[in-house]
Amino acid sequence: MEIIDKKPLFIFEMANNHMGNVEHGLKIIREVHKVSKNFDFNFAFKFQYRNLDTFIHPDYKDRMDLKYVKRFSETKLTEEEFLVLKKEAEKLGFVTMCTPFDEVSVDLVAKHNYDVLKVASCSSTDWPLLEKIASTDKPVIISTGGTKLEEFYGAPKQEIRDYALRWRISGSAGSSSAQSDRSVQAEISKSNRRIFHARGARQY
């Protein structure tokens, strides 16, 4: 993908840091732009989409004693509000990325025409979700977390044209773990799909 192939890509994670407030989200994007604009890298802003009507089980929607239910419920944005943030990121020159956590959200990400879809490590073997993502024909970055390489062999029926595996890699250059990591990357490079980026990075 030309938009991120030529330079290193740094991703700024919005997640729920907008606090459910568009103005606060806009301030974050603008402040990050101020401190990053003079560096010769590609920078992306990444958002997260969840369809809370189906993402949270009906029996738990009012359980504000559960921190994730409370967080997602209190920071919910409308489709229009997400678009305001996305358009500001685009205006300031950021690559736009989004992590959909369910199939309904994949449709919304495609509708909003994000540059890249990002798969969270917790979804890296969620094949129904990956099948849906593959159908968008968008470039995809997949965080692997602690997922084993062989777990990726059950590939989606629809091939993802451009994708990247973000593997967590550790160990010094001469260690057995580092040698194992190089073997992992060698196996990835043998894939019959085009991989434009496969290197160690922290999980997020």
Backbone as a printed PyTorch tensor [residue, N CA C, xyz], in Angstrom:
tensor([[[  0.8440,  -1.1960,   0.0000],
         [  0.0000,   0.0000,   0.0000],
         [  0.8760,   1.2410,   0.0000]],

        [[  0.8030,   2.0330,  -1.0360],
         [  1.7280,   3.1460,  -1.2160],
         [  1.6680,   4.1700,  -0.0930]],

        [[  0.5100,   4.3210,   0.5140],
         [  0.3560,   5.3830,   1.5070],
         [  1.2470,   5.1600,   2.7300]],

        [[  1.6250,   3.9040,   2.9970],
         [  2.4670,   3.6360,   4.1660],
         [  3.6840,   2.7890,   3.8450]],

        [[  3.9200,   2.4280,   2.5880],
         [  5.0510,   1.5830,   2.2400],
         [  6.3870,   2.3090,   2.2940]],

        [[  6.4180,   3.5850,   2.0220],
         [  7.6690,   4.2870,   1.7650],
         [  8.3960,   4.7510,   3.0160]],

        [[  7.6900,   4.9360,   4.1180],
         [  8.2990,   5.4280,   5.3530],
         [  7.7840,   4.6150,   6.5400]],

        [[  8.5250,   4.6290,   7.6460],
         [  8.0140,   3.9790,   8.8640],
         [  6.6640,   4.5690,   9.2680]],

        [[  5.8140,   3.7370,   9.8000],
         [  4.4730,   4.1760,  10.1920],
         [  4.3450,   4.1730,  11.7110]],

        [[  3.9620,   5.3100,  12.2640],
         [  3.6720,   5.4280,  13.6840],
         [  2.1610,   5.6130,  13.8460]],

        [[  1.5900,   4.8630,  14.7630],
         [  0.1340,   4.8810,  14.9410],
         [ -0.2220,   5.4910,  16.2890]],

        [[ -1.0330,   6.5250,  16.2470],
         [ -1.5520,   7.1380,  17.4660],
         [ -2.9310,   6.5570,  17.7450]],

        [[ -3.0950,   5.9930,  18.9200],
         [ -4.3310,   5.3000,  19.2870],
         [ -5.2820,   6.2380,  20.0030]],

        [[ -6.4280,   6.4910,  19.3860],
         [ -7.4510,   7.2860,  20.0490],
         [ -8.2030,   6.4520,  21.0830]],

        [[ -8.5980,   5.2240,  20.7000],
         [ -9.3670,   4.3480,  21.5920],
         [-10.5150,   5.1330,  22.2260]],

        [[-10.6070,   5.1070,  23.5510],
         [-11.6740,   5.8410,  24.2440],
         [-11.1620,   7.1480,  24.8520]],

        [[ -9.9810,   7.5760,  24.4150],
         [ -9.3910,   8.7700,  25.0110],
         [-10.1480,  10.0500,  24.6810]],

        [[-11.0530,   9.9840,  23.7210],
         [-11.9170,  11.1400,  23.4460],
         [-12.9180,  11.3630,  24.5670]],

        [[-13.0650,  10.3520,  25.4290],
         [-13.9480,  10.4290,  26.6040],
         [-15.4100,  10.6650,  26.2420]],

        [[-15.7860,  10.3000,  25.0110],
         [-17.1630,  10.5070,  24.5830],
         [-17.4690,  11.9470,  24.2350]],

        [[-16.4210,  12.7530,  24.0820],
         [-16.5840,  14.1860,  23.8250],
         [-15.8260,  14.5530,  22.5520]],

        [[-16.5460,  14.9970,  21.5360],
         [-15.9240,  15.3010,  20.2460],
         [-14.8770,  16.3970,  20.3710]],

        [[-15.1620,  17.4430,  21.1190],
         [-14.2080,  18.5440,  21.2560],
         [-12.9110,  18.0750,  21.9010]],

        [[-13.0290,  17.1820,  22.8630],
         [-11.8310,  16.6430,  23.5010],
         [-11.0420,  15.7980,  22.4980]],

        [[-11.7560,  15.0180,  21.6930],
         [-11.1010,  14.2190,  20.6610],
         [-10.3890,  15.0870,  19.6340]],

        [[-11.0350,  16.1690,  19.2230],
         [-10.4100,  17.1000,  18.2650],
         [ -9.1510,  17.7310,  18.8510]],

        [[ -9.1940,  18.0510,  20.1320],
         [ -8.0290,  18.6450,  20.7830],
         [ -6.8520,  17.6730,  20.7790]],

        [[ -7.1360,  16.3890,  21.0480],
         [ -6.0830,  15.3730,  21.0340],
         [ -5.4350,  15.3030,  19.6540]],

        [[ -6.2570,  15.2320,  18.6090],
         [ -5.7360,  15.1290,  17.2410],
         [ -4.8810,  16.3370,  16.8960]],

        [[ -5.3340,  17.5210,  17.2460],
         [ -4.6000,  18.7470,  16.9160],
         [ -3.2920,  18.8580,  17.6960]],

        [[ -3.3070,  18.4740,  18.9660],
         [ -2.0930,  18.5420,  19.7760],
         [ -1.0550,  17.5320,  19.2960]],

        [[ -1.5130,  16.3390,  18.9360],
         [ -0.5970,  15.3230,  18.4180],
         [  0.0120,  15.7920,  17.1050]],

        [[ -0.7860,  16.4550,  16.2820],
         [ -0.2680,  16.9810,  15.0150],
         [  0.8370,  17.9970,  15.2590]],

        [[  0.6750,  18.8360,  16.2640],
         [  1.6800,  19.8570,  16.5650],
         [  3.0390,  19.2360,  16.8720]],

        [[  3.0400,  18.1380,  17.6190],
         [  4.3170,  17.5590,  18.0420],
         [  4.8880,  16.5680,  17.0300]],

        [[  4.0960,  16.1600,  16.0440],
         [  4.5730,  15.1570,  15.0810],
         [  4.8340,  15.7130,  13.6800]],

        [[  4.3510,  16.9000,  13.3860],
         [  4.3440,  17.3890,  12.0060],
         [  5.7350,  17.6250,  11.4220]],

        [[  6.7380,  17.8100,  12.2630],
         [  8.0780,  18.0940,  11.7550],
         [  8.9480,  16.8540,  11.5960]],

        [[  8.3710,  15.6810,  11.8290],
         [  9.1260,  14.4420,  11.6790],
         [  8.7730,  13.7910,  10.3380]],

        [[  9.7890,  13.2450,   9.6790],
         [  9.6150,  12.6910,   8.3330],
         [  9.1930,  11.2220,   8.4000]],

        [[  8.0210,  10.9820,   8.9500],
         [  7.4570,   9.6440,   9.0380],
         [  6.0050,   9.6880,   8.5850]],

        [[  5.4290,   8.5220,   8.3740],
         [  3.9890,   8.4290,   8.2170],
         [  3.3620,   8.3160,   9.6050]],

        [[  2.3240,   9.0620,   9.8350],
         [  1.6150,   8.9980,  11.1100],
         [  0.1460,   8.6690,  10.8470]],

        [[ -0.3810,   7.8070,  11.6700],
         [ -1.7880,   7.4160,  11.5450],
         [ -2.5150,   7.6890,  12.8490]],

        [[ -3.7820,   8.0050,  12.7240],
         [ -4.6590,   8.0410,  13.8950],
         [ -5.6160,   6.8610,  13.7690]],

        [[ -5.6990,   6.0940,  14.8630],
         [ -6.5420,   4.8950,  14.8370],
         [ -7.7160,   5.0410,  15.7990]],

        [[ -8.8850,   4.6810,  15.2890],
         [-10.1080,   4.7240,  16.0820],
         [-10.6100,   3.2970,  16.3190]],

        [[-11.5930,   3.1530,  17.1680],
         [-12.1810,   1.8520,  17.4570],
         [-13.7010,   1.9410,  17.3160]],

        [[-14.2600,   0.9740,  16.5810],
         [-15.7140,   0.9280,  16.4110],
         [-16.2760,  -0.3270,  17.0780]],

        [[-17.3050,  -0.1340,  17.8700],
         [-18.0570,  -1.2330,  18.4660],
         [-19.5380,  -0.9290,  18.3330]],

        [[-20.3100,  -1.9090,  17.9060],
         [-21.7590,  -1.7620,  17.8960],
         [-22.2650,  -2.2160,  19.2660]],

        [[-22.4140,  -1.2610,  20.1740],
         [-22.7040,  -1.6060,  21.5630],
         [-24.0340,  -2.3190,  21.7390]],

        [[-24.9550,  -2.1540,  20.7960],
         [-26.2450,  -2.8420,  20.9090],
         [-26.0750,  -4.3600,  20.8820]],

        [[-25.0410,  -4.8210,  20.1920],
         [-24.7860,  -6.2660,  20.1330],
         [-23.4860,  -6.6550,  20.8250]],

        [[-22.5680,  -5.6920,  21.0010],
         [-21.2680,  -5.9940,  21.5830],
         [-21.3920,  -6.3420,  23.0670]],

        [[-22.2720,  -5.6420,  23.7660],
         [-22.5100,  -5.9100,  25.1880],
         [-23.7810,  -6.7490,  25.3210]],

        [[-23.6720,  -7.8620,  26.0010],
         [-24.8300,  -8.7530,  26.1880],
         [-25.9570,  -7.9920,  26.8910]],

        [[-27.2020,  -8.1950,  26.4600],
         [-28.3300,  -7.4590,  27.0610],
         [-28.4120,  -7.5700,  28.5840]],

        [[-27.9930,  -8.6910,  29.1260],
         [-28.0650,  -8.8780,  30.5840],
         [-27.0720,  -8.0100,  31.3400]],

        [[-26.0950,  -7.4260,  30.6020],
         [-25.0300,  -6.6830,  31.2760],
         [-24.9680,  -5.2110,  30.8930]],

        [[-25.8970,  -4.7460,  30.0770],
         [-25.8140,  -3.3780,  29.5730],
         [-25.8940,  -2.3130,  30.6590]],

        [[-26.5400,  -2.6270,  31.7630],
         [-26.6720,  -1.6520,  32.8410],
         [-25.7090,  -1.9040,  33.9910]],

        [[-24.7370,  -2.7770,  33.7820],
         [-23.7930,  -3.1390,  34.8500],
         [-22.6140,  -2.1710,  34.8720]],

        [[-22.8550,  -1.0170,  35.4580],
         [-21.8010,  -0.0080,  35.5200],
         [-20.7190,  -0.3650,  36.5330]],

        [[-20.9060,  -1.4680,  37.2630],
         [-19.8610,  -1.9410,  38.1630],
         [-18.7890,  -2.7340,  37.4110]],

        [[-19.0550,  -3.0480,  36.1470],
         [-18.0790,  -3.7290,  35.2980],
         [-17.3470,  -2.6650,  34.4850]],

        [[-16.0280,  -2.5770,  34.6570],
         [-15.3000,  -1.4180,  34.1350],
         [-15.3780,  -1.2760,  32.6240]],

        [[-15.3720,  -2.3870,  31.8860],
         [-15.4020,  -2.2570,  30.4300],
         [-16.7930,  -1.8550,  29.9410]],

        [[-17.8230,  -2.3700,  30.5610],
         [-19.1810,  -1.9520,  30.2150],
         [-19.3390,  -0.4600,  30.4990]],

        [[-18.8520,  -0.0440,  31.6500],
         [-18.9350,   1.3730,  32.0370],
         [-18.1500,   2.2470,  31.0530]],

        [[-16.9200,   1.8280,  30.7380],
         [-16.0720,   2.6280,  29.8450],
         [-16.6850,   2.7710,  28.4650]],

        [[-17.1020,   1.6560,  27.8690],
         [-17.6430,   1.7120,  26.5110],
         [-18.9630,   2.4780,  26.4720]],

        [[-19.7690,   2.3160,  27.4940],
         [-21.0720,   2.9900,  27.5180],
         [-20.9130,   4.4990,  27.6860]],

        [[-20.0070,   4.9030,  28.5500],
         [-19.8580,   6.3250,  28.8570],
         [-19.0680,   7.0920,  27.8050]],

        [[-18.3600,   6.3780,  26.9210],
         [-17.5600,   7.0680,  25.8920],
         [-18.1200,   6.8230,  24.4840]],

        [[-19.3580,   6.4190,  24.4070],
         [-19.9720,   6.1300,  23.1090],
         [-20.1000,   7.4020,  22.2770]],

        [[-19.7390,   7.2900,  20.9950],
         [-19.9260,   8.3840,  20.0420],
         [-20.8890,   7.9420,  18.9450]],

        [[-21.5680,   8.8990,  18.3460],
         [-22.4430,   8.6020,  17.2160],
         [-21.6030,   8.4710,  15.9460]],

        [[-22.2180,   7.9510,  14.9020],
         [-21.5440,   7.8410,  13.6130],
         [-21.0770,   9.2080,  13.1400]],

        [[-21.9160,  10.2010,  13.2760],
         [-21.5710,  11.5520,  12.8260],
         [-20.4000,  12.1230,  13.6190]],

        [[-20.3540,  11.8250,  14.9140],
         [-19.2690,  12.3360,  15.7480],
         [-17.9390,  11.6780,  15.3750]],

        [[-17.9540,  10.3830,  15.0870],
         [-16.7330,   9.7200,  14.6360],
         [-16.2360,  10.3340,  13.3290]],

        [[-17.1540,  10.6640,  12.4490],
         [-16.7640,  11.2540,  11.1680],
         [-16.1120,  12.6240,  11.3460]],

        [[-16.5630,  13.3840,  12.3280],
         [-15.9420,  14.6740,  12.6140],
         [-14.4690,  14.4700,  12.9810]],

        [[-14.2090,  13.4750,  13.8320],
         [-12.8320,  13.1970,  14.2390],
         [-12.0020,  12.6750,  13.0720]],

        [[-12.5790,  11.7760,  12.2830],
         [-11.8600,  11.2240,  11.1330],
         [-11.4940,  12.3250,  10.1340]],

        [[-12.4310,  13.1900,   9.8380],
         [-12.1770,  14.2550,   8.8700],
         [-11.1010,  15.2190,   9.3650]],

        [[-11.0540,  15.4540,  10.6690],
         [-10.0100,  16.3270,  11.2160],
         [ -8.6390,  15.6650,  11.0640]],

        [[ -8.5820,  14.3570,  11.3350],
         [ -7.3220,  13.6240,  11.1710],
         [ -6.8640,  13.6680,   9.7100]],

        [[ -7.7880,  13.4890,   8.7940],
         [ -7.4580,  13.5500,   7.3590],
         [ -6.9710,  14.9430,   6.9680]],

        [[ -7.6400,  15.9570,   7.4600],
         [ -7.2870,  17.3450,   7.1280],
         [ -5.8570,  17.6590,   7.5620]],

        [[ -5.4290,  17.0500,   8.6670],
         [ -4.0950,  17.3060,   9.2050],
         [ -3.0500,  16.3310,   8.6610]],

        [[ -3.4510,  15.5090,   7.6980],
         [ -2.4830,  14.6620,   6.9980],
         [ -2.2250,  13.3020,   7.5880]],

        [[ -3.0270,  12.8780,   8.5370],
         [ -2.8440,  11.5560,   9.1280],
         [ -3.4340,  10.4660,   8.2370]],

        [[ -2.7720,   9.3050,   8.2020],
         [ -3.4020,   8.1000,   7.6740],
         [ -4.5160,   7.7320,   8.6540]],

        [[ -5.6680,   7.3300,   8.1620],
         [ -6.7650,   6.9820,   9.0660],
         [ -6.9090,   5.4660,   9.1530]],

        [[ -7.0070,   4.9880,  10.3700],
         [ -7.1400,   3.5610,  10.6350],
         [ -8.2800,   3.3390,  11.6200]],

        [[ -8.8490,   2.1480,  11.5730],
         [ -9.9230,   1.8500,  12.5150],
         [ -9.9490,   0.3550,  12.8270]],

        [[-10.1820,   0.0310,  14.0820],
         [-10.3450,  -1.3500,  14.5240],
         [-11.8290,  -1.6310,  14.7300]],

        [[-12.4260,  -2.5100,  13.9110],
         [-13.8020,  -2.9300,  14.1500],
         [-13.8030,  -4.1820,  15.0250]],

        [[-14.6430,  -4.2010,  16.0320],
         [-14.6880,  -5.3410,  16.9350],
         [-15.8560,  -6.2760,  16.6550]],

        [[-16.6340,  -5.9840,  15.6230],
         [-17.7550,  -6.8420,  15.2630],
         [-18.0850,  -6.6140,  13.7950]],

        [[-18.8880,  -7.5090,  13.2300],
         [-19.1720,  -7.4540,  11.7970],
         [-19.9340,  -6.2020,  11.4010]],

        [[-20.8430,  -5.7460,  12.2530],
         [-21.5970,  -4.5260,  11.9520],
         [-20.6440,  -3.3410,  11.8350]],

        [[-19.6510,  -3.3040,  12.7070],
         [-18.6830,  -2.2060,  12.6830],
         [-17.7900,  -2.2550,  11.4550]],

        [[-17.5410,  -3.4550,  10.9090],
         [-16.7640,  -3.5610,   9.6740],
         [-17.4700,  -2.8100,   8.5560]],

        [[-18.7780,  -2.9880,   8.4550],
         [-19.5460,  -2.2670,   7.4360],
         [-19.4300,  -0.7610,   7.6200]],

        [[-19.4210,  -0.3120,   8.8680],
         [-19.3360,   1.1220,   9.1400],
         [-17.9480,   1.6640,   8.7900]],

        [[-16.9120,   0.8940,   9.0920],
         [-15.5540,   1.2970,   8.7280],
         [-15.4170,   1.4240,   7.2140]],

        [[-15.9810,   0.4590,   6.4930],
         [-15.9410,   0.5020,   5.0330],
         [-16.7350,   1.7070,   4.5060]],

        [[-17.8850,   1.9430,   5.0880],
         [-18.7170,   3.0820,   4.6830],
         [-17.9800,   4.4000,   4.8900]],

        [[-17.2330,   4.4930,   5.9790],
         [-16.5020,   5.7290,   6.2880],
         [-15.1710,   5.8220,   5.5430]],

        [[-14.8250,   4.7710,   4.8290],
         [-13.6620,   4.7680,   3.9230],
         [-12.3460,   5.0810,   4.6360]],

        [[-12.0690,   4.3400,   5.6910],
         [-10.7670,   4.4520,   6.3480],
         [ -9.6840,   3.8980,   5.4290]],

        [[ -8.4700,   4.4000,   5.5880],
         [ -7.3570,   3.9430,   4.7540],
         [ -6.9740,   2.4960,   5.0540]],

        [[ -6.9790,   2.1330,   6.3290],
         [ -6.5120,   0.8140,   6.7620],
         [ -7.4410,   0.2730,   7.8380]],

        [[ -7.7140,  -1.0260,   7.7820],
         [ -8.4130,  -1.7010,   8.8640],
         [ -7.3830,  -2.3530,   9.7720]],

        [[ -7.5920,  -2.2490,  11.0650],
         [ -6.6720,  -2.8270,  12.0460],
         [ -7.4210,  -3.8850,  12.8480]],

        [[ -6.8320,  -5.0710,  12.9460],
         [ -7.4200,  -6.1560,  13.7180],
         [ -6.7220,  -6.2310,  15.0650]],

        [[ -7.4910,  -6.1670,  16.1300],
         [ -6.9210,  -6.2810,  17.4740],
         [ -6.4210,  -7.7040,  17.7040]],

        [[ -5.4170,  -7.8500,  18.5630],
         [ -4.8610,  -9.1850,  18.8190],
         [ -5.9200, -10.1390,  19.3600]],

        [[ -6.8860,  -9.6170,  20.1210],
         [ -7.9380, -10.4820,  20.6600],
         [ -8.8490, -11.0160,  19.5620]],

        [[ -8.8090, -10.3920,  18.3760],
         [ -9.6440, -10.8160,  17.2480],
         [ -8.8420, -11.5220,  16.1600]],

        [[ -7.5720, -11.8110,  16.4140],
         [ -6.6960, -12.3110,  15.3500],
         [ -7.0580, -13.7120,  14.8670]],

        [[ -7.8660, -14.4460,  15.6330],
         [ -8.3490, -15.7580,  15.1720],
         [ -9.8800, -15.8100,  15.1560]],

        [[-10.4900, -14.6520,  15.1200],
         [-11.9590, -14.5700,  15.0220],
         [-12.3130, -14.6440,  13.5430]],

        [[-12.4380, -15.8750,  13.0250],
         [-12.5630, -16.0610,  11.5770],
         [-13.8150, -15.4370,  10.9680]],

        [[-14.9820, -15.4870,  11.6170],
         [-16.1310, -14.7730,  11.0320],
         [-15.8530, -13.2810,  10.8530]],

        [[-15.1840, -12.6750,  11.8380],
         [-14.8470, -11.2530,  11.7290],
         [-13.8040, -11.0390,  10.6330]],

        [[-12.7980, -11.9150,  10.5550],
         [-11.7580, -11.7730,   9.5330],
         [-12.3230, -11.9660,   8.1290]],

        [[-13.2790, -12.8920,   7.9830],
         [-13.9340, -13.0720,   6.6810],
         [-14.6300, -11.7900,   6.2540]],

        [[-15.2990, -11.1700,   7.2010],
         [-16.0070,  -9.9180,   6.9050],
         [-15.0190,  -8.8180,   6.5330]],

        [[-13.9240,  -8.7330,   7.2740],
         [-12.9080,  -7.7330,   6.9880],
         [-12.2960,  -7.9590,   5.6140]],

        [[-12.0310,  -9.2310,   5.2790],
         [-11.4450,  -9.5470,   3.9720],
         [-12.3440,  -9.1050,   2.8310]],

        [[-13.6440,  -9.1170,   3.0420],
         [-14.5840,  -8.7620,   1.9760],
         [-14.5640,  -7.2810,   1.6380]],

        [[-13.9240,  -6.4520,   2.4920],
         [-13.8910,  -5.0080,   2.2320],
         [-12.8330,  -4.6290,   1.2080]],

        [[-11.8670,  -5.5090,   0.9450],
         [-10.7710,  -5.2370,   0.0170],
         [ -9.9210,  -4.0550,   0.4710]],

        [[ -9.8440,  -3.8400,   1.7920],
         [ -9.0110,  -2.7860,   2.3690],
         [ -7.6960,  -3.3750,   2.8710]],

        [[ -6.6080,  -2.5950,   2.8820],
         [ -5.3880,  -3.0610,   3.5470],
         [ -5.6620,  -3.3310,   5.0250]],

        [[ -5.0060,  -4.3470,   5.5680],
         [ -5.2780,  -4.7790,   6.9390],
         [ -3.9670,  -4.9470,   7.7000]],

        [[ -3.9360,  -4.4710,   8.9350],
         [ -2.8460,  -4.7500,   9.8640],
         [ -3.4220,  -5.5930,  10.9930]],

        [[ -2.7920,  -6.7300,  11.2650],
         [ -3.2800,  -7.6610,  12.2880],
         [ -2.2790,  -7.7220,  13.4310]],

        [[ -2.6980,  -7.3310,  14.6260],
         [ -1.8720,  -7.5460,  15.8080],
         [ -2.0310,  -8.9990,  16.2450]],

        [[ -0.9110,  -9.6320,  16.5520],
         [ -0.9580, -11.0620,  16.8620],
         [ -0.9240, -11.3590,  18.3490]],

        [[ -0.4000, -10.4330,  19.1700],
         [ -0.2920, -10.7120,  20.5910],
         [  0.4780, -11.9950,  20.8270]],

        [[ -0.1170, -12.9350,  21.5600],
         [  0.5330, -14.2140,  21.8280],
         [  0.0690, -15.3260,  20.9150]],

        [[ -0.5790, -14.9700,  19.8010],
         [ -1.0960, -15.9780,  18.8810],
         [  0.0410, -16.7440,  18.2090]],

        [[ -0.1320, -18.0490,  18.0630],
         [  0.8880, -18.8740,  17.4130],
         [  0.7400, -18.7910,  15.8990]],

        [[  1.8750, -18.9380,  15.2140],
         [  1.8900, -18.8060,  13.7640],
         [  0.9270, -19.7710,  13.1050]],

        [[  0.8860, -21.0160,  13.5910],
         [  0.0390, -22.0210,  12.9380],
         [ -1.4450, -21.6790,  13.0260]],

        [[ -1.8120, -20.8130,  13.9680],
         [ -3.2150, -20.4200,  14.0890],
         [ -3.6600, -19.5370,  12.9340]],

        [[ -2.7020, -19.0140,  12.1500],
         [ -3.0430, -18.1810,  11.0080],
         [ -3.2430, -18.9950,   9.7360]],

        [[ -3.0100, -20.2900,   9.7900],
         [ -3.1110, -21.0950,   8.5750],
         [ -4.5630, -21.3550,   8.1620]],

        [[ -5.5100, -21.1320,   9.0500],
         [ -6.9100, -21.2670,   8.6780],
         [ -7.3860, -19.9850,   8.0440]],

        [[ -6.8520, -19.6760,   6.8800],
         [ -7.0430, -18.3520,   6.2720],
         [ -8.4940, -18.1140,   5.8680]],

        [[ -8.9280, -16.8450,   5.8550],
         [-10.2640, -16.5230,   5.3720],
         [-10.4580, -16.9880,   3.9320]],

        [[-11.6880, -17.3700,   3.5970],
         [-11.9870, -17.8250,   2.2270],
         [-11.7030, -16.7190,   1.2230]],

        [[-11.9690, -15.4830,   1.6050],
         [-11.6710, -14.3600,   0.7290],
         [-10.3010, -13.8180,   1.1040]],

        [[ -9.3890, -13.8130,   0.1680],
         [ -8.0240, -13.4080,   0.4530],
         [ -7.9430, -11.9200,   0.7290]],

        [[ -7.2200, -11.5860,   1.8000],
         [ -6.9400, -10.1840,   2.0820],
         [ -5.8000,  -9.7480,   1.1750]],

        [[ -6.0220,  -8.7630,   0.3620],
         [ -5.0330,  -8.3820,  -0.6600],
         [ -3.7450,  -7.8670,  -0.0300]],

        [[ -3.8400,  -6.9050,   0.8650],
         [ -2.6760,  -6.3470,   1.5530],
         [ -2.8820,  -6.5180,   3.0460]],

        [[ -1.9360,  -7.1910,   3.7040],
         [ -2.0650,  -7.2850,   5.1430],
         [ -0.6910,  -7.3370,   5.7820]],

        [[ -0.6580,  -7.0180,   7.0670],
         [  0.5840,  -7.0560,   7.8240],
         [  0.3250,  -7.7720,   9.1270]],

        [[  1.2940,  -8.5870,   9.5520],
         [  1.2290,  -9.2200,  10.8560],
         [  2.1530,  -8.4550,  11.7950]],

        [[  1.6130,  -7.9550,  12.8870],
         [  2.4150,  -7.2240,  13.8680],
         [  2.7420,  -8.1950,  14.9750]],

        [[  3.9400,  -8.7980,  14.8960],
         [  4.3420,  -9.8450,  15.8330],
         [  5.0970,  -9.2410,  17.0000]],

        [[  4.8110,  -9.7190,  18.1990],
         [  5.5730,  -9.2790,  19.3680],
         [  6.8660, -10.0650,  19.4140]],

        [[  7.9830,  -9.3730,  19.2880],
         [  9.2840, -10.0250,  19.2090],
         [ 10.1740,  -9.5360,  20.3480]],

        [[ 10.8690, -10.4820,  20.9820],
         [ 11.7490, -10.1190,  22.0830],
         [ 13.0120, -10.9570,  22.0180]],

        [[ 14.0360, -10.5620,  22.7860],
         [ 15.2720, -11.3410,  22.8290],
         [ 16.3970, -10.6330,  22.1080]],

        [[ 17.6330, -10.8760,  22.5800],
         [ 18.7950, -10.2540,  21.9450],
         [ 19.1080, -10.9430,  20.6350]],

        [[ 19.9800, -10.3280,  19.8450],
         [ 20.2390, -10.8090,  18.4860],
         [ 20.7300, -12.2510,  18.4550]],

        [[ 21.5210, -12.6560,  19.4610],
         [ 22.0870, -13.9950,  19.4270],
         [ 21.3070, -15.0310,  20.2100]],

        [[ 20.1990, -14.6420,  20.8030],
         [ 19.4510, -15.5570,  21.6600],
         [ 18.6230, -16.5270,  20.8420]],

        [[ 18.2250, -17.6220,  21.4920],
         [ 17.3920, -18.6070,  20.8090],
         [ 16.0330, -18.0400,  20.4680]],

        [[ 15.5220, -17.1490,  21.3300],
         [ 14.2260, -16.5400,  21.0480],
         [ 14.2940, -15.6550,  19.8210]],

        [[ 15.4270, -14.9230,  19.6810],
         [ 15.5870, -14.0680,  18.4980],
         [ 15.6930, -14.9210,  17.2430]],

        [[ 16.4100, -16.0660,  17.3330],
         [ 16.5160, -16.9630,  16.1830],
         [ 15.1470, -17.5170,  15.8170]],

        [[ 14.3520, -17.8320,  16.8390],
         [ 12.9960, -18.3060,  16.6000],
         [ 12.1570, -17.2390,  15.9390]],

        [[ 12.3520, -15.9810,  16.3840],
         [ 11.6180, -14.8710,  15.7860],
         [ 11.9430, -14.7360,  14.3060]],

        [[ 13.2390, -14.9230,  13.9550],
         [ 13.6200, -14.8280,  12.5470],
         [ 12.9750, -15.9510,  11.7420]],

        [[ 12.8350, -17.1100,  12.3610],
         [ 12.1700, -18.2290,  11.6840],
         [ 10.7080, -17.9120,  11.4400]],

        [[ 10.0920, -17.2680,  12.4250],
         [  8.6940, -16.8570,  12.2780],
         [  8.5550, -15.9160,  11.0970]],

        [[  9.4490, -14.9180,  11.0140],
         [  9.3620, -13.9610,   9.9220],
         [  9.6240, -14.6290,   8.5780]],

        [[ 10.5130, -15.6370,   8.5710],
         [ 10.7760, -16.3590,   7.3290],
         [  9.5390, -17.1090,   6.8760]],

        [[  8.8390, -17.7060,   7.8330],
         [  7.6180, -18.4320,   7.4910],
         [  6.5530, -17.4700,   6.9750]],

        [[  6.4550, -16.3170,   7.6170],
         [  5.4840, -15.3220,   7.1590],
         [  5.7780, -14.9000,   5.7320]],

        [[  7.0750, -14.7280,   5.4170],
         [  7.4450, -14.2390,   4.0930],
         [  7.1440, -15.2500,   3.0010]],

        [[  6.9250, -16.5310,   3.3830],
         [  6.5980, -17.5470,   2.3930],
         [  5.1150, -17.5420,   2.0300]],

        [[  4.3500, -16.7230,   2.7330],
         [  2.9110, -16.6870,   2.4880],
         [  2.6190, -16.3630,   1.0340]],

        [[  1.5000, -16.9090,   0.5160],
         [  1.1390, -16.6220,  -0.8680],
         [  0.4210, -15.2940,  -0.9910]],

        [[  0.3290, -14.5430,   0.1090],
         [ -0.2230, -13.2040,   0.0580],
         [  0.8980, -12.2020,   0.1580]],

        [[  0.6590, -11.0180,  -0.3500],
         [  1.6550,  -9.9580,  -0.2820],
         [  1.6600,  -9.3770,   1.1160]],

        [[  2.8120,  -9.3870,   1.7550],
         [  2.9570,  -8.7920,   3.0760],
         [  3.8290,  -7.5590,   2.9460]],

        [[  3.3010,  -6.3980,   3.3200],
         [  4.0950,  -5.1870,   3.1560],
         [  4.7970,  -4.7860,   4.4380]],

        [[  4.5560,  -5.4970,   5.5400],
         [  5.2300,  -5.1440,   6.7800],
         [  5.0720,  -6.2890,   7.7600]],

        [[  6.1670,  -6.8790,   8.1990],
         [  6.0980,  -7.9230,   9.2400],
         [  7.3290,  -7.7970,  10.1070]],

        [[  7.1650,  -7.1460,  11.2440],
         [  8.3170,  -6.9840,  12.1150],
         [  7.8110,  -6.8290,  13.5420]],

        [[  8.7250,  -6.9600,  14.4990],
         [  8.3340,  -6.8930,  15.8910],
         [  7.8120,  -5.5210,  16.2780]],

        [[  6.7750,  -5.4930,  17.0790],
         [  6.2280,  -4.2370,  17.5660],
         [  5.3880,  -4.5480,  18.7810]],

        [[  5.1450,  -3.5520,  19.5810],
         [  4.3720,  -3.8370,  20.7820],
         [  2.9070,  -4.0360,  20.4060]],

        [[  2.2800,  -4.8460,  21.1860],
         [  0.8530,  -5.1310,  20.9570],
         [  0.0140,  -3.9470,  21.4340]],

        [[ -1.0460,  -3.6190,  20.6880],
         [ -2.0290,  -2.6420,  21.1670],
         [ -3.3420,  -2.8990,  20.4890]]])
